Each structure stands twice: as C-alpha cells, then as structure tokens.
Amino acid sequence: MTRQTDTHQITHLSHAQLVQIAYGWVLRRSPCKVAVKELNTHCCNGEYPDVIGFSSRGHSVLIEVKASRSDFLSDKKKSFRKLPEKGMGDYRFYCCPTGLIKVEDLPDKWGLIYVDPKGRPRCVHNPYCRSLSGNTWSKEMRKNSQAEIGLMFSALRRLDIKGHLDSIYDKSYNYTNKRKYK
C-alpha cells in the first residue's frame, strides 16, 4: 500500500517492522552494544520506548518509531516530550518511512531515521554527530536516568524470574565477542 505526499512516496511498513529495523540500526550505527525493544515496564515516567540502546560508557540512544503522521503529532502531547529532561535517552531519534516526518518538524535536538520501501534505514538528521566518520557523538540531551535504571532493572528482573540471570556470569560472553544482528 502506498500513498503519494509531496515528492515522496510512502510505503506502508508496520510499526513492528519499523521497530525491528530501528533495533538493528541502534546496534549497528550508534555507540550502543545492547538494546531492548518495546519493553513494557512500569518505570517512573510512563515512557515505553520502542527501542532504547545502551553503551558501556553510560550513554543511551532512544528511537521512537512512527508509522503514521497522526502518531507523530500525538507524541508531542506526552509529558516527557513537553519536558525533555523527564524522558529517556541521551540521544533521541524518530524512525519512520521516508518522508513521513520532515527535519523541520522535529523537536529540538532530535534526529531522524528514514526507512525506504525495501526496509533500509538511513539517518537523514543526526544533531549529535559532528565528525565526518560518524564515530564522535556529542551534545546529548538531559535525561531521566532514574527511568532508564528502572527499565534496565525490569529487564534484569525478568531474566532472574525466568532463571536466566546466572547466564550473565558465563565468561565466554565478554565485551570482545561480536553478535550478529538481523
């Protein structure tokens, strides 16, 4: 299903497909080496990130996926969007089908990732990256660290309840091991 808007053709990708693409992007193209997607927790601020990744240096990258323009517009009404310091993520991006959101529509200090009809992501606006190589990120936002800790606690607690927490002590999983991302 496609629709024409301005000069861009928007192909319908489901929210779930976009989340999976954003998850891969945060693990491959950001400083993050671990990420969670759509983890529904009851952390202190009520935010449920579509994707949030964490780096070993304490940085976090939040990606909000938008499959429709109305979803993007309603996102602005959330309390942690009105007061960005109440939200998660040192670095924040929207991810959407190409052309759905324009750079000029973005809140201050937000990046934008377009996904083409073949499912390929492309960062079209990264307000944090100032190097030609793309490896140096700076100017992060103020964030709600307590909410991020609550989210990470919830993830670890779920592993503990399922009896998987002991696996984190396995020495074969060290920082140098590479993981393949789909």
C-alpha positions as CSV (number, residue, x, y, z in Angstrom):
1,M,0.0,0.0,0.0
2,T,1.5,3.3,-1.0
3,R,0.4,6.9,-0.9
4,Q,1.8,10.0,-2.5
5,T,2.7,13.0,-0.4
6,D,4.6,16.0,-1.7
7,T,7.5,14.5,-3.7
8,H,7.9,11.4,-1.5
9,Q,6.2,8.1,-1.9
10,I,5.4,6.4,1.4
11,T,5.2,2.6,1.5
12,H,3.3,1.1,4.4
13,L,5.6,-0.6,6.8
14,S,4.1,-1.9,10.0
15,H,5.1,-0.5,13.4
16,A,6.5,-3.9,14.3
17,Q,8.6,-3.9,11.1
18,L,9.9,-0.4,11.8
19,V,10.8,-1.3,15.4
20,Q,12.8,-4.3,14.2
21,I,14.7,-2.1,11.7
22,A,15.3,0.6,14.4
23,Y,16.6,-2.1,16.8
24,G,19.1,-3.2,14.2
25,W,20.1,0.4,13.5
26,V,20.8,1.3,17.1
27,L,23.0,-1.8,17.5
28,R,25.0,-1.2,14.3
29,R,25.1,2.6,13.8
30,S,25.2,4.0,17.3
31,P,27.6,3.6,20.2
32,C,25.2,1.1,21.8
33,K,26.1,-2.6,22.1
34,V,22.9,-3.7,23.9
35,A,19.3,-2.7,23.3
36,V,15.7,-3.6,24.1
37,K,12.6,-3.0,22.1
38,E,9.1,-2.4,23.3
39,L,9.8,-3.4,26.8
40,N,6.7,-2.6,28.7
41,T,7.6,-1.7,32.3
42,H,6.1,0.4,35.0
43,C,9.1,2.7,35.3
44,C,8.6,6.0,37.0
45,N,7.8,8.3,34.0
46,G,5.3,6.2,32.0
47,E,7.6,6.1,28.9
48,Y,7.7,2.9,26.9
49,P,10.5,3.3,24.3
50,D,10.1,1.5,21.0
51,V,13.9,1.0,21.1
52,I,16.5,2.1,23.6
53,G,20.1,1.1,23.4
54,F,22.9,1.4,26.0
55,S,26.6,1.8,25.6
56,S,29.3,0.7,28.0
57,R,30.1,4.4,28.7
58,G,26.6,5.1,30.1
59,H,25.1,6.7,27.0
60,S,21.7,5.8,25.7
61,V,20.0,6.1,22.3
62,L,16.2,6.2,22.2
63,I,14.3,5.6,19.0
64,E,10.6,6.4,18.7
65,V,9.0,4.6,15.7
66,K,6.2,6.3,13.9
67,A,4.2,4.5,11.2
68,S,1.7,7.4,10.8
69,R,1.7,11.2,10.8
70,S,-1.1,11.2,13.5
71,D,1.1,9.1,15.8
72,F,3.9,11.5,15.4
73,L,1.7,14.5,16.2
74,S,0.2,12.9,19.2
75,D,3.6,12.0,20.6
76,K,4.2,15.7,21.1
77,K,1.5,15.8,23.8
78,K,3.2,13.3,26.1
79,S,4.6,14.8,29.3
80,F,8.1,13.6,28.8
81,R,8.1,15.2,25.3
82,K,6.9,18.5,26.6
83,L,9.6,18.4,29.3
84,P,12.5,16.6,27.6
85,E,14.5,16.2,30.8
86,K,11.8,13.8,32.0
87,G,12.3,11.5,29.0
88,M,14.8,8.7,28.4
89,G,17.8,8.8,26.0
90,D,20.9,10.9,25.8
91,Y,20.4,10.8,22.1
92,R,16.9,10.7,20.6
93,F,15.6,9.8,17.2
94,Y,12.4,9.3,15.3
95,C,12.3,6.4,12.8
96,C,9.7,6.4,10.1
97,P,9.0,5.6,6.4
98,T,10.8,8.1,4.1
99,G,9.1,11.4,4.0
100,L,6.6,10.9,6.8
101,I,8.3,13.3,9.1
102,K,10.4,16.3,7.9
103,V,13.5,17.5,9.6
104,E,11.8,20.9,10.3
105,D,9.0,19.0,12.2
106,L,11.4,17.6,14.7
107,P,11.6,18.7,18.3
108,D,14.9,20.4,19.3
109,K,17.9,18.0,19.4
110,W,16.1,15.0,17.8
111,G,17.5,13.0,15.0
112,L,15.6,11.4,12.1
113,I,16.0,8.0,10.5
114,Y,14.1,7.2,7.3
115,V,13.3,3.7,6.2
116,D,13.0,3.1,2.5
117,P,10.4,0.8,0.9
118,K,12.9,-2.1,0.9
119,G,13.4,-1.7,4.7
120,R,16.8,0.0,4.6
121,P,17.3,2.7,7.3
122,R,19.2,5.9,6.6
123,C,19.9,8.6,9.2
124,V,18.9,11.9,7.5
125,H,19.5,14.1,10.5
126,N,21.8,13.5,13.4
127,P,22.2,16.5,15.6
128,Y,24.7,14.7,17.8
129,C,27.3,13.6,15.3
130,R,29.9,16.2,14.3
131,S,32.6,14.1,12.8
132,L,32.9,13.0,9.1
133,S,33.4,9.4,10.2
134,G,30.2,9.4,12.3
135,N,32.1,8.0,15.3
136,T,32.0,11.0,17.5
137,W,28.7,11.8,19.2
138,S,28.3,14.9,21.4
139,K,25.7,17.3,22.8
140,E,23.5,14.8,24.4
141,M,20.2,15.8,26.0
142,R,19.4,15.9,29.7
143,K,17.6,12.6,30.5
144,N,15.7,10.9,33.2
145,S,18.4,8.5,34.5
146,Q,16.0,7.0,37.1
147,A,13.6,5.9,34.4
148,E,16.4,4.2,32.4
149,I,17.6,2.4,35.6
150,G,14.0,1.3,36.2
151,L,13.8,-0.1,32.7
152,M,17.1,-1.9,33.0
153,F,16.1,-3.3,36.4
154,S,12.9,-4.6,34.9
155,A,14.8,-6.4,32.1
156,L,17.2,-8.0,34.6
157,R,14.4,-8.9,37.0
158,R,12.6,-10.7,34.1
159,L,15.8,-12.7,33.5
160,D,16.0,-13.6,37.2
161,I,12.4,-14.7,37.4
162,K,12.9,-17.0,34.3
163,G,16.0,-18.5,35.9
164,H,18.4,-17.0,33.3
165,L,20.3,-14.4,35.4
166,D,23.1,-16.8,36.1
167,S,24.0,-16.8,32.4
168,I,25.4,-13.3,32.7
169,Y,28.4,-14.8,34.7
170,D,29.4,-17.0,31.7
171,K,32.9,-15.9,30.9
172,S,32.5,-16.8,27.2
173,Y,30.3,-13.7,26.9
174,N,32.8,-10.9,27.1
175,Y,32.9,-7.5,25.5
176,T,35.0,-8.6,22.6
177,N,32.6,-11.2,21.3
178,K,30.6,-10.0,18.3
179,R,26.9,-10.6,18.0
180,K,25.2,-10.9,14.6
181,Y,22.1,-8.7,14.2
182,K,19.2,-9.4,11.9
